[in-house]
């Protein structure tokens, strides 16, 4: 029997997928069922790794706009996906045949400075390497009908364990049942094998691959065979990334991060650094103020379970609208018209009556009357499911913006950038590091701030750091999306987008408040949704909502404004979480034929990859974390299409070598034989480790920029 090992990334998956960047790939470790089912209370929300019943179930989730936190991975015919789910949603999936296998992250515990991530204990059988080859559809004597090419074969050691990863292509691209097995040999003669899995994207075959596999020692030979009889040539796996930064000098200062930082904390840190290092720092106020931590105030007039109208203030709640009351009344007389009045902070709707004195106004009529007669103060919509129903006598109900952050200033926010260097005049090559485009990615500003503070603190004691600041002009935006970040810390920790609500009609129902906003990293101009590229959505409730148009949001305009104002910026790094990726353009494609944005030239592609090796090597110096070779490359190839992302605009429009980090690499669990996700807001010890290792990567990017400038000067 032929067992299919296949996962198809439909174009709609890329359109609706909501978290920026996470982990593809299969593993040979097939855990036993959990000792006890993983459950949530009906109202609890968590990030859950779920084994789906089949591809059809995934397709239904995608079509429904599910909050997928990564690219689903295939393993032994199973489909695993990380989903942000309520307990009720998890129960529904379980009833449909899905199984929860890991709680990656639970909601924050109310502290504004850290979140606890609790993993469910799973009793699993440790799984070793698969030694058996897949079923063959040809006899050994039959001629091979396909040809195999090894695209990648790399090994590395971390935490005392050696890992091997491979990618192989077959010429039988249209056959979904082709099985490929990799066999390896180590220097001391040990052997083993593991299966690869077919990966398609937008209906196009890409390659067969697997998650990194543990091996006993350095592998010296790798071959691949297929179920059609194809055999690759033997290759020697290469050491990855085979690059390391210069050693740190004695007394090198680091570890400046001791807690998760809210936007208010980050603002204070920026102010302190500017004061402490006046000779090395400028603070740049970016030109577009964000909306601020503000929302309109709203209330249900009536009972949502029976019939209701949503009444919403035109102004923000903090602008005198929180606490305003709204009510419907029975005039107590027959043949009265529907009237609307506002007095002493009370909106009163007097319902129409018939000849017998019975109220006869409908929900639609009440909403229309409020919109017609009080449009300067209120807007009203009929609650979903209440259209045309009799409007009850109800209220008074109090309007409220629903925001819980009492310590957050309620005003438009000025996003700030740090400019670091001895020569901050545009005469030196520029490097930009920016983070927290996505609000829930709490570890990302820890990376950029740790990087900034290392550069500044060591400039006075370490000649090498001082030399870098002499030669490179560094720009850092620690927090692109402050409003969404404030909402994530205070109201809903899984918030991804900003707080601007472009929804209309029933989508403005307060029940959807955690789905409002624009995905900042889908709001840029190159390869955008509005140009027909895949990976963003026109649905205002989608996690990848692209906005009302390109650069409709202040947050995205700020990033581009900074880059445009400083033409010396030639390198940029966008820091996201989670998953452990290192990526560059092209980041988007059109669905028909999977047509990507133009590929970089051969020279530029080499520049991207050579620099990636250096930066990945620097990251690994801190605690041995290695970004996998399968997750190093163009966004559209190693992740999915992300229409309208910032790196594409910086690269194609402004000529900047633009990369993306995904911090928070999967951690290997030797007991279970599994790679386990860490989530957007891991326990702080993990976030601290991510800050330390990826800050080292940013320092290496500065060295890359310095070396590039020197090479350009030598040849030009």
N, C-alpha and C positions, 0 to 999 in steps of 0.2 A: 504494500500500500504506500502511496506517496503522501507524505505529510506536508502540507503547505506551510512554508515559513515566509510570511508576507505581511507587509503593512503598507497601505496606500495612503499617502497624504493628499487628500483631495484639495482642490483649490479653495473650497469653502472652509476647510480647516484653517488655512492661512488667513482667510478673511476674518474669521470670528475668534481666532485664538487670542487670549487676552493678556497673558503675562509676557513679558518680553522674552525671554530667552531662557531655555533650560536644557533638558538632557535627552538626546535620542539614543537609540541603540539597544540591542538585545544582550542578554547575559546567559551563560550556560547554567547558572545556578537556578534550579527550579525548586523554590521552597515548598515545604508541606503546608497544608492549611493551618491557619492560626489556631492556637489552643482555644481561644474564645473569640467570638465575633467582635469586631470593632463597631461601636455604636456612638452616636451623639444624641443629646437631647434634641427635641424637635425644633427648638429655636437656636441652638448652638451652631456656630459657623466654624469650619476648620478647613485647612488645606489637607486633602486626603489623597493618598496614592491608591487608586482603584484598579482592580483587574476587571475589565469589561467582558461581557459575555461574548461579544463578537463585533465585527466591523460595523454591522448595521446599527448596533447600539451606539457606537462612537458617532456614526453619521447623524443619528437622531439628536445626540447631544450637541453636536456642532450646529445643526440646523436650528436648534432652540437657543443658540447663543450662550452655551454653558461657559463658565469661567475656567477655561483650561490654562493651567499654569506652566505648561511645557509642551514640547512636541511629544505626542504619545510614542511609547517605545514598544517594540515587539519582542517577545521572549517565548520561545518554545510554542509558537502558535497562539500565545496569549497577548492581549493588548493591555498595557498599563498606561494610565494617564493620571496626572496630578490635577485635581479639581478642587476649586473652592466651593464647598457644599454646606448647606444647612443640614441639620439632622433629618428633617423631613425629606429633603432631596436624596440624602444617602439611603434612607429607608426605601424610597421609591426605586432607586437604582438596584438595591439589594433584592427587592421583590421581583425585579426584571432579570435577575440572574447575575448581577455584578457582585464582586467581593472586595471589601476594603482590606488592604494589606498593610497600610502604614498611615498613621496620623503624622504627617510631616510637620504641621504646625497648628496649634490651637489659637483662639483669639487672645489678644493682649489682656493682661490681668488687671488693668486699671492704672498701673504705673505709667507715667508719661515718659519715662526714661529707659524702660527696657520691657521686653516681652518674653514670656516663657514659652518655649516650644517643647511640648511633651510628646515623645514617641510612644506608640503602643508597643508593649513587650510582645514579641512574636516568638513562639517556640517553633523553630524551623530546623530541619535536618540539614547539616552542612553538606553542600554539594561540591563534588570534585569536578575535574575536567571530564568531558565526554570523550571516551576513547573510541566509540564505535562510529564508523562512517555511516552516512545516510544510505537509505535503500537505493540501489542502482537500477536504472531503467534499461541499462544495456549490459551485456555480458562483458567480461574482461577482454574478450577477444574482439568485440565489436569495435568498429571505428568510431572515434569521438566525433560528435556532431556540433560541438561548440569549442571555442578557444577562450582560455582564461588569461587575464592580465592582472598581476598584483599591482594595485595602485599605491597602497601603503603597507608597510611592515615596519613597525617601530616597537622598541622596548624601553623600559625605564624601571627604576627601583625607587620606592617610596615607603617609608616606615618599615624597612627591612624586607619588604615583599617586592618581587619582580613581576612586572606585568607586560603583556604582549597584546598589541592591537593590529588588526589587518583590515584592509579593504580590497575587494577583488571584483572585477567586472567580467561578465560573460558576454560573448557575442550573441547568445540566444536571448536577446533582450525582450522578446515578446512572449516568452514562455514563463508564465508565473510559477510553474512547478519545479523549475531548476533548483536543485539543492547543491550548495557548495560547502565543502569541508576543508578546513585548514589543518595541516599537520606540521608539527614543529619538533626540533631536536635541539638540545642544549650542548654546551661544550663538553660536559661530562657524560654525554650519551643518553640522558633521559629523553623520552619521547612522549608525545601526546597529541591530541587533536580536539577541535571544537567546531561546531557548525557556524556558518555565517547566515545572515538573513537578508532577504531581498528588500531593498528600499526603493520606493517610487515616490515621486513628488510631482503633483499636478498631472498625474497620469503618465509621467515619463519615468522610465527605468533609470536609476542613477548608479547603483552598485549593490553589492552584498557586503555586509559588515557585522561586527559584534562589539559589545562593550569590551573594555580591556579585560583580559583573562589572566589570572594568576598562573605563573609558571615557576618551577623550582629554582631556576638560575638563568643567566644570560642565554637567550636563544641564539643559535648560530645558523640555523637553516629553517626555511619555511617554504612549504609548497601547498598548492590548492588543487583540489579535484572536484569535479562536478558529477551530478547524477546522469549527465549525458555523455560522460566519458572524457571530458576535457581535463587536461592536466597543465598547470602552469609550470614555467621554469622555476627551478629552486632559486630562492633569493636569501640573502643574509639580512635579517632585520637590523635596522640602524638604531643607534642610541638617540633617544628623544629627550629634550630638545638639543642636547649636545652643545650647550652654551651656558656660560655662567658669568656673572658680573665680577668686577674686581672686589677683593675682600674688603670688608669694612675696617677702617682703622680703629685702633684702640681709642676708647672714649667717644666713639660715634654715638650721637644721641638719637633715640627713637622712643616709641611707645608713649605717645602724647594723648592717647584716647583711653578714657576710663569709664565711659557710659554712652548709651545711645543719646543722640543729640536731636532735640526738637528744633524747628526753625528759629524759635526765640533763642535757644542755646547757640545755634550756629551764628546768628546775628551778633551775639555777644562775643563769640570767639573771633569773628572777623574784626570787630572793633578792638579787641585786646591785641591781636597780632599787629594791627596797624600802629597801635600805640607803642608796642614793645620793639618793633623793628622799623622805625621811621625811615632809616636809610635804605631799606630794601623793599618796602611795601607801598603800593598805592591801592586804595579802595575805589573801585569803579562802580558808580550807581548806574545800573542798566536802564535804558530809556523808557521801557514800557512797564508801568505799574500793573501788578496783577489785581484781580478783583478783590483780593483779601479774603480772610476767613469770615465770609458773610454769605448768607442766603436769604431769600425772601421768606416771610412768615406765612404759614398755611394752617388750615384746620379743616376737619370734616364737618360740614353742616348737615346733620342727620346721622344715620347709622350706616356705616359701610356694608354691614351685613344685610341691610334691608334696602335702603335708598339714601343716597347722599350726594352732595355737591361739594367739590373741593374749592374752597375760597382761599385765594392767595394774595398777598400784598404785592403791589407793584414795586415799592421800595424795599430795601433790605430790612430784615427784622430789627437790626440794631438802630435803624433810622426812625425809631419811634413806632414801629409796627408790631413788635412783640407785645403780646398782652391785649391787643385790640380784640374786641368781642364781635361775634356775628351770631345772629339768631333769626329764626322764622317765627312769625306770630299769626294767630287767627284773629282777624279784625273783629270777630264777634257780630258781624252784620251781614246781611245778604246782599248779593249782587255788587260786591266790592272788587275793584280792579287790583291787579298785582302792583305793588309799589315798593320802592327801595329808598331808604334814607340812611344818612350817616350823621351821628351827633354824639358828642362826648365820648369818642373812641368806641362807639357801638354801631355796627352795621345792622340795620333792621330791615328784614324783608317781610312785608305784610302780604300774605297769600291771598289770591283771588278766591272769591266765594260764588256759589250759585244762588239761585232764587231761594233755596232752602237754608242758606247760610253755611253750607258745607264747603270746606276748602277744596279747590279744584286745580290748583297750579301743579305742573309737573316739574321734575328736576330740570329738564331742558329749558323750560320757561324761566325758572328761577335763575339759572346760570346766565341766560341771555339777558335778563333784566339787569343783573348786577354788572355785566360787561357793558351794557348800553348806558347805564345811568351813573356808574361809579368807576369808569374806566381809568380815571386819573389816580385812583387809590387801589383798586382791586381788579383781579381777573378771576374768573370762575370757570370751572370745567365740571362736567358730569362724571362722577366716579364710575370707573369701569364696571359695567353690569347694572348700572342704575338708570340708563337712558329710558326716557319716556314714562318712568314710574311716578306715582303720586308723591309730591313733596310733603314730608311730614312736618308738623310743628316741632321745632327742635332748637336746642341751644339754651342759653348762650354758650358758644364754644370759643376758646381763646386761640388766637393765632400765635404761632411760635415758629422760630427758624430751626428748631431742633438741634442746635449746636451746643455741645457740652463743654467746650474748652473755655473755661472762665478766665484763664491766664493769657489767652491769646488776644492781641490787639485787634479790634474790629475796625479795620481801615485798609485801604489799598496798600499792597506790599511793594516795597522797592527791593528788587533782587540785586544782590551785590556780587561783584567779582573781585578777587585778589589779583594784583599784578606784582610778581616777584622778580627781582633782578637788580643788578648793579646799574645796568643801562636800560632804563625803561622809556626809551625814546624811539623804538622801532628800528634801531640800527642793528639789532641782533635777531637771529632766527627765533620765531615765536612758537610756543607749545601751549595748547589749551587742554585742560582737564575739566570735565563737567560731570555732574552727577545728580541723582534723584529727579530725573524727568518723570519717573514713576513713583508715586507718593509712598507706596508700601515698602519700597526697597530701602529700609532704614540703614543698612550697613554701608551703602554707597557713599554718603557724605563723610563717613568715618575714614574711608580710603583717601579721598581728596584732601581732607584736612590734615590727616596724619602725614601725607606727602608734603603739603605746604609747610607744616611746622618742622619737619625734618630738614627741608632745604634751608629754612631760615635759621634754626637753632645751630646747625652745623656750619653755616657760612662763616662763623667767627672762630671756629676751632679746627675745621677740617679743610686743608688747602684744596682738595679735589672738589668738595662741594662749593667752595668759594669760586673756583674756576668755572664750574658749571653756571653759576649765577652771573659770572662775568660774560659768559658766551651765549647764554640763552635767556630769552624774555618769556617768563612763565605766566600764564593766565589760569585762574582756577575759579569755577563757579560751583561752590559746594552744593547748592540747592537750587535747581532750576524751577521746581514746582512747590513753592512754600505753602500755598493754600491747600493743595491736596495733602501735603505732608502734615500740616496741622490737623486736618480732618482724620488722617490715618492715626495719628497719635491720640486724638481725643474722642473720636466718634466711631470710626470703623476701620480697624487696622488693615483690612484687605483693600482699602481704597487704592486704585491705580491711577486715576485720572486727576484733572484739576477740578475746581469747584464751579466752573461756569456751566450753567444749565441752559442748553439750547433746545431742550425738548419742548414740544407743543402738545396741546390737547391732553388726552388721558395719560400720556407718559409723564406728565408733571404731577401725577398722584404721589403724595409723600411716601407711599409704600415703596417707591422706586428710588428713594433718595440716595441709597448707596450705589446706584448705577448711573447717576448723572455725571456729567463732566466730559472733557475731551482728552483723548490719549495724545499727550504732547509729542510723543515719538511717532505719530502718524500724521502730524499736522504740517509737515514741511513740503517743499515745492517739487522736488525731483523724484520721479518715479512714484507719484502720489496716487491715491485712490481716484482723485478727480481726473487723472490722466489715464485711467484704466488699468492701474497696476493692482496686484493682489496683496492682501494682507492688512486691510483696514475696512471699516464699515461705515455706511451712511445711517445706521441705526443709532440714535442718540443714547440708547441704553446699553449698547455693546461696549465691551472692554476696550475695543480698538476703534472707537468712534473717531473719525478723522476731523470732525468739526464742520462748520458751515462752509469752509473754503480753506485753501492753502494759507498758512500763517494767520489764521483767524484768531489765534490766541497770543496773549502778551508773552507767555512763557517761551514759545518757540521763536517769536520775533526777537526776543532778547538774545538768544544764542547766536542767531544770524547777525544781529546788529553788532555784537562784540567782534565777531570774525570779520565782518565787512569793514569795521572801523580800524582794524589793525591788520593790514595786509601782510605784515611779516609773519603772521601765524601760518605755519606750514605743516604742523602735526597736531592732531587732536585725538583725545580719548574720551569716549562716552562711557561712563561707568554705570552698569546695571547689575541686578541680581535676579535670580540665582541660577547656578548651573555649571559654572566653570567653562566659559567660552572665550575665545580670542578671535575676533572677526573683523572683516573689512568689506568694502564694496566689491561687487554690486550687492545691494540688499533687497532688491525687488525685481519681480518679473510679471509679465502679462500671462494670464492663464492659458490662452490659446497657444499651444506649442512651447509653453514655458520659456518665453523670450525675455531674457534678463536685460537690465540696463547694460550698456557697453562694458565689456571686460577691460580691466587695466592692461596696458601694454606688457610685453614680456619683461621689460626692465622694471616696470613698476610692480608687477606681480612678484618678481624676485625680491624687490625692496620690501614689500609687505611681508613675505614669508621669512626672509632673513631677519628682519626686525622682530617678527613674532617669536622666533627662536630665542633671540636675546632676551626679550621681555618675559617670556614664559620661563626661561632659565632663572631670571632674577626673582620671579614669584616663588619658584621652588626652593630658593635658598632659605626662606624663613622657617618652614616646617615640612618641607618635602612635598608640598602640593604641586601636582603636575597637571596642567591643562592638556587634555587628551589631543593627540594629533587629529582625530576625527572631528574634534570640535574647534579646530583651528583652521580658518579659511574664510572665504566670502560668506556673508550672512545667508544669501539665497541658497548656498550649497550645503552648509553645515547646520542650518537652523530651519528657516522657512522664509517666505517672502514677507517683508515688512514695508508695505507701501508708505511713502512719505516719511522715512526716518531721517534723522538729522545728519548721520554720517554720509549718506548719499548726497545730500545737498552740499555739505562742506567739501566733498571730494569733487563732484562733477561741476558744481557751479563756481567754487572758490579755489579749486586746485590744491586742497589740503589733503595730506595723507591722513585719513580719518579711520579710526579703529573703534571697536566696542569691546569692553570687558563685560563678562558676566561673572561676578565674584560669587563665592559660595559653591565651590566644587562639591560634587558628591563625595561622601566619605566611605571608604571600604570597610566593611564589617567582616572580619575574618571568621567570626563565629557562625554567621549566617551565610557567608559567601555571597553577600549582596552589596551593591553600591546603593547607598541610602541618601536621599535628598535632605537638604538642611533647611529649606524654606526661606521666605523673605525676611523674617525677623527671628533668627535662631537665638538660643540662649546667648547671653552677651559674650561669654568666653569664646564662642565660635565666631561671632561678629568681630570681636577684637582680633582674633587670628586672621580673619579675612582682611581687616584694615592693615595689619602689619605686612602681610605678604604682598598684597596688591599695591600698597604704597611703594614698596620696593620695585614693583613693575613700572610704576610711573617715573621713579627716579631713573630707571634704565631707559625709558622713552626719552627723557631729557638728554641722556648720553647719545641715543640714536640721532636725535635732532642735531646735537653738536657735531657729531661725526659727519652727518649729511652735509651740514653747512661747510665744514672744512673740505670735504671732497668736492663740493660745488666750486668753492673758491680756488681749489688747486687746478681744476679743469677749465675754469671760466675766466 
